[in-house]
């Protein structure tokens, strides 16, 4: 592995980590495209590498920060994690039977659907409004 490759991998990891802590994304949205476009990984190599990174507790410090602020629902974490394990197994079985070209197209379509929904159709939920530090508290008198 060359020094340039190592530096690119460190940069991808740093950016993915920052975005993971900032907006909760990193693996699929940042690392997979970066590994494919910058380092020449195949789609499957990039996805497998991203999954390998998630296997370890890479997000523990970010999780602790969100936990301290009361933004983690552990009941949901455990339920989603259990389903994620099963879904990851089934999805990987399916992915490994598809061509890299089909995988890239599926990946791109998923990213487009999610981004368009968030950009054009999301409305703030009551929970988001209640946790917004810029929203005046119902218990505090507003003073000009």
Secondary structure, 3 states (H helix, E strand, C coil): CCHHHHHHHHHHHHHHHHHHHHHCCCHHHHHHHHHHHHHCCCHHHHHHHHHHHHHCCCCHHHHHHHHHCCCCCHHHHHHHHHHHHHHHHHHHHHHCCCCHHHHHHHHHHHHHHHHHHHHHHCCCCHHHHHHCCCCCCCCCCCCC
